[in-house]
Protein backbone atom coordinates (compact mmCIF):
# COMPACT_ATOMS: atom_id res chain seq x y z
CA UNK A 1 0.00 0.00 0.00
CA UNK A 2 1.46 3.32 -1.10
CA UNK A 3 1.23 6.07 1.47
CA UNK A 4 -0.07 9.55 0.68
CA UNK A 5 2.78 12.03 0.31
CA UNK A 6 2.57 15.31 2.22
CA UNK A 7 4.26 18.11 0.31
CA UNK A 8 4.92 21.69 1.48
CA UNK A 9 4.88 24.54 -1.05
CA UNK A 10 4.88 27.81 0.83
CA UNK A 11 5.75 31.19 -0.66
CA UNK A 12 6.84 33.94 1.73
CA UNK A 13 5.07 32.15 4.57
CA UNK A 14 6.11 29.85 7.40
CA UNK A 15 3.52 28.32 9.71
CA UNK A 16 4.12 28.97 13.38
CA UNK A 17 3.67 25.27 14.22
CA UNK A 18 4.54 21.95 12.56
CA UNK A 19 1.48 21.51 10.38
CA UNK A 20 3.02 18.62 8.44
CA UNK A 21 3.11 16.42 11.54
CA UNK A 22 -0.52 17.21 12.38
CA UNK A 23 -1.63 16.39 8.84
CA UNK A 24 0.34 13.12 8.95
CA UNK A 25 -1.55 12.12 12.14
CA UNK A 26 -4.83 12.97 10.43
CA UNK A 27 -4.01 11.00 7.27
CA UNK A 28 -2.81 8.01 9.30
CA UNK A 29 -6.19 7.90 11.06
CA UNK A 30 -8.06 7.39 7.77
CA UNK A 31 -8.72 3.80 6.63
CA UNK A 32 -6.49 2.86 3.68
CA UNK A 33 -9.39 2.14 1.31
CA UNK A 34 -10.38 5.84 1.40
CA UNK A 35 -6.90 6.94 0.34
CA UNK A 36 -6.69 4.80 -2.80
CA UNK A 37 -5.74 6.87 -5.86
CA UNK A 38 -4.88 9.92 -3.73
CA UNK A 39 -1.26 10.80 -4.45
CA UNK A 40 -0.47 13.83 -2.33
CA UNK A 41 -1.64 16.46 0.09
CA UNK A 42 -0.09 19.82 -0.62
CA UNK A 43 0.32 22.24 2.28
CA UNK A 44 0.58 25.74 0.91
CA UNK A 45 -0.50 29.32 1.45
CA UNK A 46 -2.80 31.49 -0.65
CA UNK A 47 0.05 33.38 -2.33
CA UNK A 48 2.01 30.29 -3.42
CA UNK A 49 -0.05 29.35 -6.51
CA UNK A 50 0.41 31.42 -9.65
CA UNK A 51 -1.78 34.48 -10.19
CA UNK A 52 -3.75 32.55 -12.79
CA UNK A 53 -4.49 29.72 -10.33
CA UNK A 54 -5.41 32.17 -7.55
CA UNK A 55 -7.91 33.95 -9.82
CA UNK A 56 -9.43 30.67 -10.97
CA UNK A 57 -13.03 30.12 -9.94
CA UNK A 58 -14.42 26.93 -8.41
CA UNK A 59 -17.93 25.68 -7.85
CA UNK A 60 -19.25 25.37 -4.29
CA UNK A 61 -22.93 24.77 -3.56
CA UNK A 62 -23.91 25.82 -7.09
CA UNK A 63 -22.08 29.14 -6.75
CA UNK A 64 -18.78 30.04 -8.40
CA UNK A 65 -16.20 31.35 -5.94
CA UNK A 66 -12.59 32.51 -6.10
CA UNK A 67 -10.22 29.58 -5.49
CA UNK A 68 -8.08 31.94 -3.39
CA UNK A 69 -10.94 32.29 -0.87
CA UNK A 70 -10.99 28.55 -0.16
CA UNK A 71 -9.29 26.85 2.78
CA UNK A 72 -8.76 23.69 0.76
CA UNK A 73 -9.28 22.26 -2.71
CA UNK A 74 -9.71 18.74 -4.06
CA UNK A 75 -8.13 18.11 -7.44
CA UNK A 76 -9.64 15.02 -8.99
CA UNK A 77 -7.60 12.62 -11.07
CA UNK A 78 -7.20 13.34 -14.75
CA UNK A 79 -5.35 11.46 -17.50
CA UNK A 80 -1.72 11.29 -16.45
CA UNK A 81 -2.29 12.97 -13.09
CA UNK A 82 -3.39 11.43 -9.79
CA UNK A 83 -5.86 13.04 -7.39
CA UNK A 84 -4.53 15.47 -4.78
CA UNK A 85 -5.70 17.74 -1.99
CA UNK A 86 -4.44 21.27 -1.46
CA UNK A 87 -4.69 22.89 2.00
CA UNK A 88 -4.17 26.64 2.38
CA UNK A 89 -2.65 26.63 5.84
CA UNK A 90 -2.74 30.41 6.25
CA UNK A 91 -6.51 30.37 5.62
CA UNK A 92 -7.10 27.40 7.95
CA UNK A 93 -5.23 29.02 10.85
CA UNK A 94 -6.38 32.56 10.00
CA UNK A 95 -7.28 34.65 13.03
CA UNK A 96 -6.08 32.03 15.48
CA UNK A 97 -3.63 33.48 18.03
CA UNK A 98 -0.19 31.87 17.99
CA UNK A 99 -0.50 30.64 21.55
CA UNK A 100 -3.70 28.77 20.61
CA UNK A 101 -1.97 27.27 17.55
CA UNK A 102 0.38 25.54 20.00
CA UNK A 103 -2.54 23.50 21.41
CA UNK A 104 -2.51 20.27 19.37
CA UNK A 105 -6.22 19.54 19.84
CA UNK A 106 -7.32 22.94 18.48
CA UNK A 107 -4.83 22.86 15.60
CA UNK A 108 -5.76 19.28 14.66
CA UNK A 109 -9.50 20.00 14.71
CA UNK A 110 -9.13 23.03 12.43
CA UNK A 111 -6.94 21.12 9.98
CA UNK A 112 -9.14 18.02 10.19
CA UNK A 113 -12.27 19.96 9.32
CA UNK A 114 -10.79 21.11 6.01
CA UNK A 115 -8.73 17.99 5.20
CA UNK A 116 -11.55 15.57 5.92
CA UNK A 117 -14.00 17.68 3.91
CA UNK A 118 -11.71 17.56 0.86
CA UNK A 119 -11.11 13.86 1.48
CA UNK A 120 -14.90 13.48 1.51
CA UNK A 121 -14.94 14.84 -2.05
CA UNK A 122 -12.31 12.24 -2.99
CA UNK A 123 -14.32 9.40 -1.43
CA UNK A 124 -17.50 10.60 -3.12
CA UNK A 125 -15.71 10.83 -6.46
CA UNK A 126 -13.88 7.50 -6.32
CA UNK A 127 -15.69 5.10 -3.99
CA UNK A 128 -19.27 6.04 -3.20
CA UNK A 129 -21.18 7.94 -5.81
CA UNK A 130 -24.10 8.98 -3.60
CA UNK A 131 -26.93 11.12 -4.87
CA UNK A 132 -27.20 14.62 -3.48
CA UNK A 133 -25.28 17.86 -3.15
CA UNK A 134 -21.53 17.13 -3.31
CA UNK A 135 -20.79 19.58 -0.47
CA UNK A 136 -23.32 17.90 1.82
CA UNK A 137 -21.86 14.47 1.08
CA UNK A 138 -18.32 15.75 1.72
CA UNK A 139 -19.48 17.26 5.03
CA UNK A 140 -21.04 13.97 6.08
CA UNK A 141 -17.80 12.10 5.36
CA UNK A 142 -15.86 14.81 7.23
CA UNK A 143 -18.09 14.38 10.31
CA UNK A 144 -17.56 10.61 10.28
CA UNK A 145 -13.79 10.86 9.93
CA UNK A 146 -13.59 13.65 12.54
CA UNK A 147 -15.50 11.55 15.08
CA UNK A 148 -13.23 8.58 14.41
CA UNK A 149 -10.10 10.74 14.77
CA UNK A 150 -11.20 12.37 18.03
CA UNK A 151 -12.27 9.01 19.52
CA UNK A 152 -8.87 7.50 18.74
CA UNK A 153 -6.45 10.37 19.37
CA UNK A 154 -8.24 12.53 21.95
CA UNK A 155 -10.38 9.94 23.74
CA UNK A 156 -9.56 11.52 27.09
CA UNK A 157 -11.10 14.86 26.02
CA UNK A 158 -14.51 13.44 25.06
CA UNK A 159 -16.17 14.11 28.47
CA UNK A 160 -14.99 17.73 28.33
CA UNK A 161 -16.22 18.09 24.73
CA UNK A 162 -19.64 16.71 25.66
CA UNK A 163 -19.86 18.96 28.71
CA UNK A 164 -18.88 22.03 26.66
CA UNK A 165 -21.50 21.18 24.05
CA UNK A 166 -24.18 20.71 26.72
CA UNK A 167 -23.36 24.02 28.42
CA UNK A 168 -23.24 25.83 25.08
CA UNK A 169 -26.68 24.51 24.09
CA UNK A 170 -28.14 25.48 27.48
CA UNK A 171 -26.72 28.99 27.17
CA UNK A 172 -28.19 29.39 23.66
CA UNK A 173 -31.61 28.23 24.90
CA UNK A 174 -31.44 30.58 27.89
CA UNK A 175 -30.42 33.57 25.76
CA UNK A 176 -33.15 32.75 23.24
CA UNK A 177 -35.78 32.76 26.01
CA UNK A 178 -34.73 36.20 27.25
CA UNK A 179 -35.24 37.85 23.84
SVG drawing of the C-alpha trace seen along z (x, -y; Angstrom):
<svg xmlns="http://www.w3.org/2000/svg" viewBox="-38 -40 47 42">
<polyline fill="none" stroke="black" stroke-width="0.4" points="0.0,0.0 1.5,-3.3 1.2,-6.1 -0.1,-9.6 2.8,-12.0 2.6,-15.3 4.3,-18.1 4.9,-21.7 4.9,-24.5 4.9,-27.8 5.8,-31.2 6.8,-33.9 5.1,-32.2 6.1,-29.9 3.5,-28.3 4.1,-29.0 3.7,-25.3 4.5,-21.9 1.5,-21.5 3.0,-18.6 3.1,-16.4 -0.5,-17.2 -1.6,-16.4 0.3,-13.1 -1.6,-12.1 -4.8,-13.0 -4.0,-11.0 -2.8,-8.0 -6.2,-7.9 -8.1,-7.4 -8.7,-3.8 -6.5,-2.9 -9.4,-2.1 -10.4,-5.8 -6.9,-6.9 -6.7,-4.8 -5.7,-6.9 -4.9,-9.9 -1.3,-10.8 -0.5,-13.8 -1.6,-16.5 -0.1,-19.8 0.3,-22.2 0.6,-25.7 -0.5,-29.3 -2.8,-31.5 0.1,-33.4 2.0,-30.3 0.0,-29.4 0.4,-31.4 -1.8,-34.5 -3.8,-32.6 -4.5,-29.7 -5.4,-32.2 -7.9,-33.9 -9.4,-30.7 -13.0,-30.1 -14.4,-26.9 -17.9,-25.7 -19.3,-25.4 -22.9,-24.8 -23.9,-25.8 -22.1,-29.1 -18.8,-30.0 -16.2,-31.3 -12.6,-32.5 -10.2,-29.6 -8.1,-31.9 -10.9,-32.3 -11.0,-28.6 -9.3,-26.9 -8.8,-23.7 -9.3,-22.3 -9.7,-18.7 -8.1,-18.1 -9.6,-15.0 -7.6,-12.6 -7.2,-13.3 -5.4,-11.5 -1.7,-11.3 -2.3,-13.0 -3.4,-11.4 -5.9,-13.0 -4.5,-15.5 -5.7,-17.7 -4.4,-21.3 -4.7,-22.9 -4.2,-26.6 -2.7,-26.6 -2.7,-30.4 -6.5,-30.4 -7.1,-27.4 -5.2,-29.0 -6.4,-32.6 -7.3,-34.7 -6.1,-32.0 -3.6,-33.5 -0.2,-31.9 -0.5,-30.6 -3.7,-28.8 -2.0,-27.3 0.4,-25.5 -2.5,-23.5 -2.5,-20.3 -6.2,-19.5 -7.3,-22.9 -4.8,-22.9 -5.8,-19.3 -9.5,-20.0 -9.1,-23.0 -6.9,-21.1 -9.1,-18.0 -12.3,-20.0 -10.8,-21.1 -8.7,-18.0 -11.6,-15.6 -14.0,-17.7 -11.7,-17.6 -11.1,-13.9 -14.9,-13.5 -14.9,-14.8 -12.3,-12.2 -14.3,-9.4 -17.5,-10.6 -15.7,-10.8 -13.9,-7.5 -15.7,-5.1 -19.3,-6.0 -21.2,-7.9 -24.1,-9.0 -26.9,-11.1 -27.2,-14.6 -25.3,-17.9 -21.5,-17.1 -20.8,-19.6 -23.3,-17.9 -21.9,-14.5 -18.3,-15.8 -19.5,-17.3 -21.0,-14.0 -17.8,-12.1 -15.9,-14.8 -18.1,-14.4 -17.6,-10.6 -13.8,-10.9 -13.6,-13.7 -15.5,-11.6 -13.2,-8.6 -10.1,-10.7 -11.2,-12.4 -12.3,-9.0 -8.9,-7.5 -6.4,-10.4 -8.2,-12.5 -10.4,-9.9 -9.6,-11.5 -11.1,-14.9 -14.5,-13.4 -16.2,-14.1 -15.0,-17.7 -16.2,-18.1 -19.6,-16.7 -19.9,-19.0 -18.9,-22.0 -21.5,-21.2 -24.2,-20.7 -23.4,-24.0 -23.2,-25.8 -26.7,-24.5 -28.1,-25.5 -26.7,-29.0 -28.2,-29.4 -31.6,-28.2 -31.4,-30.6 -30.4,-33.6 -33.2,-32.7 -35.8,-32.8 -34.7,-36.2 -35.2,-37.9"/>
</svg>
